[in-house]
Amino acid sequence: MPALVRDPNNIRLAMLGMVKGNGHPFSWSAIVNGEYDADAMAACGYPVIPQYLSAEPKEALGIAGVKVTHVWCDDPADSKHVAVAAKIPHVVASPLDVIGHVDAVVIPTDIGSEHLERARPFIEAGLAVFIDKPLTDRPDHLRKFIAWQAAGKPLCSTSCMRYACEFVELRKQIASEIGQPRLIVITMAKSWERYGIHALEAVYPLLPPGGWRSVANTGDVRANVVHIRHAVGVEVVIACIDDLNAFAHVHVWGTAGTASARFADTFFAFKQQLLAFVQYLRTGEPPVPFNQTVELMQLLMAGAASRSEHGRPIAIKELSL
């Protein structure tokens, strides 16, 4: 497939948007650009970001042939701060100002209901767009994304958990050590709407796509307890609790053994996620089949729907698209 950009060795990215509780514009821009202002980064408001950036050797930062050249945040003060911290040369007054000046757009926000309108002008302008997890939490918006993708518009969305080294290794263990999986349990902090997709995408590659059958959420907005059934006879349980001190711990039990993994290397997962998008720009080959992204969004939406119906199991086929 052809590249999605004019010059695969000189890719200009725009980083567009920032919402409360998510510092991705700081970290992702620094990871791509390969350098950052330590003092400005230390004042970013997310102490974990300068911690994991400073823990990496200098040569680990940067993606060859790619730069974040433009930035816009919902708060103009944030735009200036991110630009200084990640050494981004251009701050724009409107996200639309980047059209014609960049090769692709990254939308690093994580409120799914906002993503359609954040992405619309760039998708309609023909720019490739990466959208942070979750792509959306609304069925009508998902239908529009499906229509865009079917029309050949270049877009993708993933959680960094798909690329986490701990879970890549877990997949290998499952294939060789535990027999047939029967039970998978994962813990997650924060809200189902914003972080449930992290839990879902961590476990999704462990089982065959297309076989996810039903979702029952017997918890509440603060503590989501989600039971998902898969056609191959595996039960998946997700505990997504807002203040839980157990971010992405996965345990798998099978017919011959057990395996577990705990997410820890944030930098690695983010960089691999960004590299996958860059590879998409350079080759035209999406990092994840779009039908898998659609199925993941259906699982996310089914979890919210079941919770609103007091735990009634929601069959995936009920979410007609």
N, C-alpha and C positions, 0 to 999 in steps of 0.2 A: 504493500500500500504506500502511496506517496506521503511525504512529510506534510505536516499541517502548518508549517511555517516556511517563510521564504529562505532563510538561511539557518539550517539546523545547528550551525556552529556559532551563531551569534543571536541568541534568543533573548528578547526583551519582555519581561513580565511586569504586569501591574498587580499590586497587592491592594485589594479594594474591600474595605469594611472592617469594623471592629466593634464587638459587643461586650457588654460587661461580663466578666468572668472568663474571658478567652483572650489570651495574649499571643495568639498565633502570628499576627503581623510582625511582632518583634522577633520571635524565634525563627519562623520560617524564612523571613527576609535575611536574617543573619546566616542561616544555614546555606541559603542559595548564594549570597554575595561573598561569603568566605571571610568576612571581617565585620567587626562591630566596635562601637565606642563603649568601652567597659563601664565608664561612669554613667552614661545615659542608659545603658542596659540595666545597670544595678538599680536604677530608679524607675524601672518599667512597671512596678506594682505586682510583679509575679516573681517572687524570689527564686522559684525553682528554675526559671529560664536562665539567669546568669550562672546558676550553679551547674547545670548540665552543659552549658556552652563552654564554661571555663574548664570543665573537667576533660574536654576533648583536646587532643593535640592540634596544633594550628592547621596541619595538613588535612585534617578530617573535615574542616569547614570548606564550603564552596562546592559549586557544581560547574565544571568546566564548560565554557561557552554559553553560560546562562547568567543573567543579572536581573534582579528586581530594580527597574529603573524609575518606576512611578508608584506613588502611594497615595491613597485617600482613605481616611477613616471617618466614621460618622461624626466624631468630634474633631474640629480642626486642630485643636491643641494636641490630640493624639497623633494626627498626621505628622506634625512637625517633630514630635518626640520619636516616633518610629523612624522617620527619615534620618534623624541624627544618630539614633542608636544603631541602625543597620546600614548606615551610609548609603542611603537611597538619594539619588541626585534631584529627583523631581517630585514636588508635592503639588497636587492638583486640587482646585477648588471644587470640582465636580467629578464624579467617577466617569462621566461621559467624555471628559477631556482627554482620556487616554486613547480613545479610538483614533486610529491612524498613527499612533506613536509607539504602540507595543504590538508584540506578536501573539500574546495570549494573556489571559486574565486568571488570577487566583482570587477566589472569594473565600476568605479564611474564617467566616463566621459560622456559628453552629446552632442557629435558630431556624429550623427547617421551614417554618411557615413563611419566612422572609425570602427564601432563596430564589423563588420564581422571579420576583420583581427585581431582585438584585442582579440576577443573571440575564434577564430578558434583553436589555439593549445590546449586550455583547454577543449573545447567541444570534440575535437577529442581524448583527453587523458581520457575522461570519467568523468571529474570533473564537479560538478554542478556549474553553472555560473549564477550570477545575473548581469544584464546589466542595467545601468541607462537609463532613458528616453532620447530620443526616441530609441527604439530598432534599427531602421534604417530608413533612408529616401530614400532608393533605392529599386525599385521593384525586381531587380535581387538578391540583398542581402536578401530581405524578403523571396524570394522563397527558398534560401539556409537555412535560419533559420527554415522555415516550414518543409523542408526535414529532418533537424536534429531532430526537435521535433517529427516528425512522426516516426523517427527511434528510439525514446526512449531516446534521449539525454536530460539530465536534464538542462533546462535553463528557465529563466523567466526575464521579464522586466516590470516595472511599474513606474508611476509617483507618487511622494508622495502625490499629490492632491487627489488621490483615498482614502487615509487614513486620510486626514485632519479632525479634530474633527468638524470644522465648517460645512463642507459639509456632513459629516455623519448625523449631526443634521438636515441639510437642507432636506435631503432625507426623514426623518421622517415627517417634516413639510409638504412637498409636498404630502405625502401619506394621511395626515389627514386634511389638511387645505385649499388647493387651488383648489380642484376639478381636472379637466383634464388639464394638462399643455398645453399651446398654444404658449408661447414665452419664450425663455431662452436667456439671454444676459450675456456674461462674458467678462471682460477686462483682458488683460495680457500685460506685458512689454517684452522688448527684441525681439529676432527674432522669426519668425514663425518656422524656421527649428529646433531651439533648445528649444523654450519655447511654441510653439503652442501645443505640446503634454500636457503640464501642463493644458492649458485651455480645451483641448479635454477630458482629463481624469477626470477633475473636473466635467464636465457635463455628460459624458458618462453613469455613473451609474444611472442617473436620468430617463433614458428612456430605453426601451427594447433593448437588443443587437440584432444584425442582421437586424435591420430595418432602418439603415442609408442609404439614397438614393443618395444624390448628394451634391456637394460642389461647391460654386462659390466665388472666391476671387477677389473682385473688387478694392483692394488696390494695394500697391506696396511693395517693399522690406522693406522700413522703416515703413510703416503703412499698415498692412494687415487687411482688413475688410472682414470677411468670413461669408457667409450665408450657413448654412447646413440644409437640409430638412430631416425629419424623417417620416417613414411610418405611424405613429400614428397621424399625423397632427400637429406636433410641429415644429416651426421654431427656429433655433439656430443661434445666431449672436455672433461672436467672434471678438473683436477689439484687435489685437496684435500689439502694437505700441512701437517702440524701447525705447523711453524715457518716457513712460507713468507712471505717479505716481499713479497707481491703479492696484496693482498686485493681480489678482484673486478675483475680486468682481463679485459675481453672483447674478442675479435677475431673478426671475421666475414669470410669470403671467399665471393664469389659468382661468377656467370657473367660479370659485367661490371665488377667492382671489389671493393674491400675497405673495411671500416670498423672502428673500434675505439673503446672507451671505458673509462675507469677510474673506479671509484667513489671519491668524495672528500667529498661534502657530506652528512655523517651527519645533521646537524640537519634539513636539508630532507627527507630520506627519512623520518626518524622522525615529523616533524610531519605530513607528508602521509599516512603510515600511520595516525596517530591521528585525523586529520581524516576519513579514509575510514570509520573505525569510528563516529565521531560522526554522520556523514551517514547511516550505516546505522541508528543509533538514532533519528534524526529522520524518516527516510522509510520504513524497513522494507525498502529495497532493498539487498541485500548488495553489498559492494564487488567481490567476485569470485564468479562462479558456483561453487557448492559442488562440482560435479563436477570442476572444475579443481583444487580443493584435494585432492580424492580422488586424481586422477591424479598430482599432485605427490608425495603420500605414497607412492603405489605406486612411483614412480621412486626415491624415497629408500630404501624398503625393498628394492627389487630390487637397488640398489647394495650394500647390506649383505649380502644373500643371495648375490649373485654372489661377493663377496669371500670369504665363508665356504666357497664351493665352488670356490675356486682359479681364479676368473675365468670360470666357465661363464656364457655369456650367458643371462640370465633374461628370458623373454618376459613382458610386462606381463600378458598373459592368464593366466599361471600363478598370479598372485596373486588367486585367486578371492575375491570379497567376497559 
